[in-house]
Amino acid sequence: MIFMPPRFTLNFCSHRWWVVVFVLAWAGAVFASEKPPFTDYCQRLEQEVQGRKHGFMAGNVTYYVGGFHASWKLMEDETIGLTHPFHHDLRSRGVGLLESQLSGTEHTGKGNDYSGWEFYKDTRVLYGSVIVDGITFKHPKPKSMRWRPDKMICEYEVGGVHIREEKFIGANDAAASIITASKPVTLQFEGHSFYHRNSVTSTAAIRFDARSNAIVIREGGTVKSRPDPGRDACVGPCVYSGMTTALSASRDITKTVKTRKDDRGVQHYTFAIPCDGRGTAVSWAMHDDERKAMQSVRAIIANHKPWLAAKTTEMNRLLNDEIPWFRCPDKRFVDIYYYLWSLYLMYTIEVGRGWEQEAHTQTAVNNFLGLHRYDAAFQIKVGAWTRNKAKYAYGNVLTWNHLTRNNRYRETPNGLRMLSDNKGITWHSGAYGVETSEHVLGAWQIYQHTGDVQYLKACYEDHFAKLFEKRLGSFAMNEFEVADSLVKMARLTGNADDVPRWNRLVRRADPKHVRLMFDQRWEANGVPNYFAAPKNGMLMTTTFWAMRSPYFPNEYAKRMVHAWALNRDRGFYGAFFPLAMARQSMAKFKSQDDQAFGYTPDTAYFTLDGIFRQRLKKEATELTLNHLIHYNYHSNWKIPIAPEAYRRDLSLFGDQYSNFNAGKILLYLEGLAGLRYSIPDEKLTVQSALPKAWDWMEIRLPIAGQWTRLRYTRDGVKVTNNPLRGLKIN
């Protein structure tokens, strides 16, 4: 007998949102595939960035910035060649490799540099000029520079010649530029060894390897670095000390290469090569091992065309196969969704050394280098929705356990253990906090999406059990939910003896006590319809974050949202939602930072997530669409963007490809789509919040190795190919 897969069609009316239907699917049923059709997302996400923002490319430990913008202000145009490729394996937070001078657990190791974070700005690798009929056009700027997740495409008009260039980072972490010209020209390139504005000396050495047609630089020198917070700068080795930079080309440069050393010890080089319709390629690579640097730089030259095709194939595979598929009637929101996912995946790094044993995403590669404790609160949960969670989710939690296991935490007199803001191979920052408690909830969600007890065991025994041994820190009133999760983790991992500890640290079993914790903070300091108002009157969006707790009183949430979230006069509704600070507080607090961070992606995620969790669907959906279209879509450029922040005057601020925006992905999946699922419990839960502006929405969700289709319309939600036995739709 063949069992046909059931098709679930569940209807709900707007006036009866909370009708619950529970459906059991046949175990072992044969399901048709609901895998989405292939989409060329690299092509779909292609955007013009010339004059708007710098270019950006990512490998594993190699990155590239094309040109330079400081907080969205043009400082340098991209040009032909490879301007700012850089090696970034988290060996240092900045440009220096000094050892911390602090004692005890505050010792931040080797490489925690508080200065020189954006050291790539001072790389000058292959700056190209074009010689046409004997006339030199120095460092021409592109008439077009198009960004895609797989490559950058630059086009130039130089002396009547059309030049096209495709820049990419190969699977071997070498960077290459493939250049073609409409008629024969000569390309002249120049660059120098690494020297930073904080550099003191250079000991770089250079040679030309004719056999490999490669320029080889042994990097070295000293820089001013500040390894400890609040301390003076010291002088020590630069981040690239002892590393090898290798440069090569697809045409022979033996007769044109020239080198010289300036009075600072910096090694300069130039070479010239012909270029025509057949194309010319140049390449760059860095490695601790000179032999590997040479192999990488020559390998990408020999294989530049197939390797570029492979990069496109791989990025498209990730965006097609590794993440939930999303569609809605408004193309802009679809593009935002995939743009944010592309950054999340591009920032994945896997070093495998020191305290960087696991693959994880990162916030950025500039001043927000690596994975940050606070940002991980939502980046962990984003990873839970990937298909290959072992690669794209597990490490976002487990990478922190190396600090805990090595006692690299700060303990307060009351027993609170706090971890650093971020870390690398042999260093961790000197900024400590308690947001790690939110990581517990992310780890539990990953377990729900996998059923992997061994993963949960690694999170609990090697990390959480020790970190929270004496005291459980609170992040936005999450301690009750975190304690619930720790109790469940303890029982599942064979550590039931720990349960009394969690019950002792957090009185979550006493409903009156739990309610009192919220009641005591309601309308504090005389602010009506507001939660946990401070004495100084600085009203921030952080007040809404407490609504993410399942223990937060729903009646308080309704009053606060209507009194403050929707209020444009004194509340948090500015040019769009949400302002980081309430309008009524702005006149009193006018710091430079406050002006710069008028709107931020983290405050938006935590705030909107809280409104969704309080089942205020109408408000949550309208405010979410309002935020996404204003924050993450540029109305003039007609492209999705991911800024670090907006100033209050709506000018863009900070990093331009910021994974700080990753939480917005959760607003799609957990907010608008209302998705929850549990492999151990065999249940998929849907709490639809279809926006009023959309007639339909569709998700294809990878669950347990297959694709589940969810179609949202005004008539209800249709679910097909659900591998889980239980389906619950609100």
Protein Blocks (a to p, Z undefined) as FASTA:
>chain_A
ZZddddddddddfklmkbccdddddehiacddfbdcdddfklmmpccfehkaccddddfk
lccdehjdeehiafbdcdehjfbgcddehlafblbccdcfbehjllgbjhiafehklmml
mgcfbdcdddeehiacehiacfbdcddfkbccddddeehiacdddddddfkopacddddd
fbdcdddddddddddfkbfbdcbdcdddfknopacdddeddddddfbghiacdddddfkg
oiacddddfbdfklmgccdddfkopacddddddddfkopaddddddfblklmmmmmmmmm
mmmmmmmmmmmmmmmmmmmmmpccdddfblklmmmmmmmmmmmmmmpccekpajllbgcd
dfblclmgcjdfklmmmmmmmmmmpmblmlmmmmmmmmmmmmmmnopacddfkopacddf
bdcfkbccfbdcfklmmmmmmmmmmmmmnopaklmmmmmmmmmmmmmmmoccdeehilmm
mmmmmmmmmmmnopammmmmmmmmpcfklmklmmmmmmmmgophhiahiahiafkopacf
klmmmmmpmkbcfklmmmmmmmmmmpmklmmbdfbccdfbdfklmmmpccfklmmmmpcf
klmmmmmmmmmmnopaklmmmmmmmmmmmmmocfklopacddfbdcfkopaehjfbbckl
mmmmmmmmmmmnopacdfklopacddddbdfkbcbdcddddeehiacdddddfkbccdeh
iabfbdcdZZ
